[in-house]
Amino acid sequence: MNGHLPDETRYRLLTYLSGHPEASQRDIADALGVSVGKVNYCVKALVGKGLIKVRNFKNSRNKAAYAYYLTPKGLEEKVKVTYAFLRRKVVEYDLLKEEIERLTLELGATSEAVR
């Protein structure tokens, strides 16, 4: 395992963990729409990079559970990947907006030709 995660995966996981530190890996998997195995892999990668720390605690059923906390480095990374994610989504939005405008013009021209 090289510990490299795509920006979107890091963004989604860091964002979720910052708001849900005591979520189980099953909860995280369900929220992100991925397998528990992928969550486990990603959590290990984030721990390995020093972006999160894992602590044990007793949950409401008095069972051992884990809490995931972003480290200062993890908080910096969250800002960085959020910015990169937002920048990419703005580019996608602009391209989609251009395509919608082109299709609207094309449809208008086609409608005029049919009349």
Summary of the structure (lengths in Angstrom):
residues: 115
radius of gyration: 20.8
end to end distance: 62.0
largest distance: 73.0
contacts: 294
relative contact order: 0.14
helix: 67%
strand: 12%
